Amino acid sequence: MAKRRIAWWKLLGLAGAAGVAAGGVLVARNERQRRAYTPDQIRDRLHRRLDELEGHED
């Protein structure tokens, strides 16, 4: 019976580690997508967003 409890804790630990690894993969993928923009593209997007916000302040 003691072996069975250890097995549950091991499975719980492995599931937690898998969840952390999956979260890390998602963060890394999002970071790569974010870095795919050139500085000029980022600047243009920010200027467009600023222009949109300034236009809605009427």
PyMOL commands that place a pseudoatom at each C-alpha (Angstrom):
pseudoatom trace, name=CA, resn=MET, resi=1, chain=A, elem=C, hetatm=0, pos=[0.000, 0.000, 0.000]
pseudoatom trace, name=CA, resn=ALA, resi=2, chain=A, elem=C, hetatm=0, pos=[2.885, 2.390, 0.693]
pseudoatom trace, name=CA, resn=LYS, resi=3, chain=A, elem=C, hetatm=0, pos=[4.199, 1.828, -2.814]
pseudoatom trace, name=CA, resn=ARG, resi=4, chain=A, elem=C, hetatm=0, pos=[0.868, 2.875, -4.251]
pseudoatom trace, name=CA, resn=ARG, resi=5, chain=A, elem=C, hetatm=0, pos=[0.959, 6.214, -2.404]
pseudoatom trace, name=CA, resn=ILE, resi=6, chain=A, elem=C, hetatm=0, pos=[4.458, 6.898, -3.657]
pseudoatom trace, name=CA, resn=ALA, resi=7, chain=A, elem=C, hetatm=0, pos=[3.300, 6.164, -7.182]
pseudoatom trace, name=CA, resn=TRP, resi=8, chain=A, elem=C, hetatm=0, pos=[0.529, 8.742, -6.861]
pseudoatom trace, name=CA, resn=TRP, resi=9, chain=A, elem=C, hetatm=0, pos=[2.965, 11.385, -5.650]
pseudoatom trace, name=CA, resn=LYS, resi=10, chain=A, elem=C, hetatm=0, pos=[5.327, 10.560, -8.476]
pseudoatom trace, name=CA, resn=LEU, resi=11, chain=A, elem=C, hetatm=0, pos=[2.518, 10.883, -11.016]
pseudoatom trace, name=CA, resn=LEU, resi=12, chain=A, elem=C, hetatm=0, pos=[1.426, 14.178, -9.495]
pseudoatom trace, name=CA, resn=GLY, resi=13, chain=A, elem=C, hetatm=0, pos=[5.004, 15.468, -9.628]
pseudoatom trace, name=CA, resn=LEU, resi=14, chain=A, elem=C, hetatm=0, pos=[5.446, 14.361, -13.232]
pseudoatom trace, name=CA, resn=ALA, resi=15, chain=A, elem=C, hetatm=0, pos=[2.163, 15.999, -14.219]
pseudoatom trace, name=CA, resn=GLY, resi=16, chain=A, elem=C, hetatm=0, pos=[3.275, 19.242, -12.575]
pseudoatom trace, name=CA, resn=ALA, resi=17, chain=A, elem=C, hetatm=0, pos=[6.632, 19.130, -14.343]
pseudoatom trace, name=CA, resn=ALA, resi=18, chain=A, elem=C, hetatm=0, pos=[4.890, 18.508, -17.667]
pseudoatom trace, name=CA, resn=GLY, resi=19, chain=A, elem=C, hetatm=0, pos=[2.626, 21.485, -17.039]
pseudoatom trace, name=CA, resn=VAL, resi=20, chain=A, elem=C, hetatm=0, pos=[5.575, 23.750, -16.295]
pseudoatom trace, name=CA, resn=ALA, resi=21, chain=A, elem=C, hetatm=0, pos=[7.369, 22.543, -19.418]
pseudoatom trace, name=CA, resn=ALA, resi=22, chain=A, elem=C, hetatm=0, pos=[4.281, 23.139, -21.563]
pseudoatom trace, name=CA, resn=GLY, resi=23, chain=A, elem=C, hetatm=0, pos=[3.943, 26.644, -20.145]
pseudoatom trace, name=CA, resn=GLY, resi=24, chain=A, elem=C, hetatm=0, pos=[7.588, 27.335, -20.941]
pseudoatom trace, name=CA, resn=VAL, resi=25, chain=A, elem=C, hetatm=0, pos=[7.071, 26.209, -24.518]
pseudoatom trace, name=CA, resn=LEU, resi=26, chain=A, elem=C, hetatm=0, pos=[4.155, 28.633, -24.925]
pseudoatom trace, name=CA, resn=VAL, resi=27, chain=A, elem=C, hetatm=0, pos=[6.140, 31.517, -23.465]
pseudoatom trace, name=CA, resn=ALA, resi=28, chain=A, elem=C, hetatm=0, pos=[9.096, 30.789, -25.751]
pseudoatom trace, name=CA, resn=ARG, resi=29, chain=A, elem=C, hetatm=0, pos=[6.841, 30.611, -28.812]
pseudoatom trace, name=CA, resn=ASN, resi=30, chain=A, elem=C, hetatm=0, pos=[5.200, 33.933, -27.974]
pseudoatom trace, name=CA, resn=GLU, resi=31, chain=A, elem=C, hetatm=0, pos=[8.597, 35.523, -27.403]
pseudoatom trace, name=CA, resn=ARG, resi=32, chain=A, elem=C, hetatm=0, pos=[9.820, 34.359, -30.817]
pseudoatom trace, name=CA, resn=GLN, resi=33, chain=A, elem=C, hetatm=0, pos=[6.714, 35.795, -32.467]
pseudoatom trace, name=CA, resn=ARG, resi=34, chain=A, elem=C, hetatm=0, pos=[7.198, 39.093, -30.663]
pseudoatom trace, name=CA, resn=ARG, resi=35, chain=A, elem=C, hetatm=0, pos=[10.837, 39.338, -31.685]
pseudoatom trace, name=CA, resn=ALA, resi=36, chain=A, elem=C, hetatm=0, pos=[9.955, 38.624, -35.317]
pseudoatom trace, name=CA, resn=TYR, resi=37, chain=A, elem=C, hetatm=0, pos=[9.016, 42.312, -35.764]
pseudoatom trace, name=CA, resn=THR, resi=38, chain=A, elem=C, hetatm=0, pos=[11.642, 44.765, -36.925]
pseudoatom trace, name=CA, resn=PRO, resi=39, chain=A, elem=C, hetatm=0, pos=[12.113, 47.949, -34.896]
pseudoatom trace, name=CA, resn=ASP, resi=40, chain=A, elem=C, hetatm=0, pos=[10.523, 49.941, -37.729]
pseudoatom trace, name=CA, resn=GLN, resi=41, chain=A, elem=C, hetatm=0, pos=[7.440, 47.715, -37.666]
pseudoatom trace, name=CA, resn=ILE, resi=42, chain=A, elem=C, hetatm=0, pos=[7.093, 48.124, -33.905]
pseudoatom trace, name=CA, resn=ARG, resi=43, chain=A, elem=C, hetatm=0, pos=[7.485, 51.899, -34.188]
pseudoatom trace, name=CA, resn=ASP, resi=44, chain=A, elem=C, hetatm=0, pos=[4.853, 52.052, -36.947]
pseudoatom trace, name=CA, resn=ARG, resi=45, chain=A, elem=C, hetatm=0, pos=[2.413, 49.958, -34.918]
pseudoatom trace, name=CA, resn=LEU, resi=46, chain=A, elem=C, hetatm=0, pos=[2.896, 52.133, -31.846]
pseudoatom trace, name=CA, resn=HIS, resi=47, chain=A, elem=C, hetatm=0, pos=[2.385, 55.308, -33.859]
pseudoatom trace, name=CA, resn=ARG, resi=48, chain=A, elem=C, hetatm=0, pos=[-0.811, 53.885, -35.384]
pseudoatom trace, name=CA, resn=ARG, resi=49, chain=A, elem=C, hetatm=0, pos=[-2.132, 52.917, -31.943]
pseudoatom trace, name=CA, resn=LEU, resi=50, chain=A, elem=C, hetatm=0, pos=[-1.319, 56.374, -30.604]
pseudoatom trace, name=CA, resn=ASP, resi=51, chain=A, elem=C, hetatm=0, pos=[-3.080, 58.003, -33.549]
pseudoatom trace, name=CA, resn=GLU, resi=52, chain=A, elem=C, hetatm=0, pos=[-6.151, 55.812, -32.935]
pseudoatom trace, name=CA, resn=LEU, resi=53, chain=A, elem=C, hetatm=0, pos=[-6.227, 56.746, -29.249]
pseudoatom trace, name=CA, resn=GLU, resi=54, chain=A, elem=C, hetatm=0, pos=[-5.821, 60.438, -29.936]
pseudoatom trace, name=CA, resn=GLY, resi=55, chain=A, elem=C, hetatm=0, pos=[-8.613, 60.261, -32.500]
pseudoatom trace, name=CA, resn=HIS, resi=56, chain=A, elem=C, hetatm=0, pos=[-11.053, 58.718, -29.978]
pseudoatom trace, name=CA, resn=GLU, resi=57, chain=A, elem=C, hetatm=0, pos=[-10.584, 61.371, -27.282]
pseudoatom trace, name=CA, resn=ASP, resi=58, chain=A, elem=C, hetatm=0, pos=[-13.243, 63.669, -28.777]
for i in range(1, 58): cmd.bond("trace and resi %d" % i, "trace and resi %d" % (i + 1))
show_as sticks, trace
zoom trace
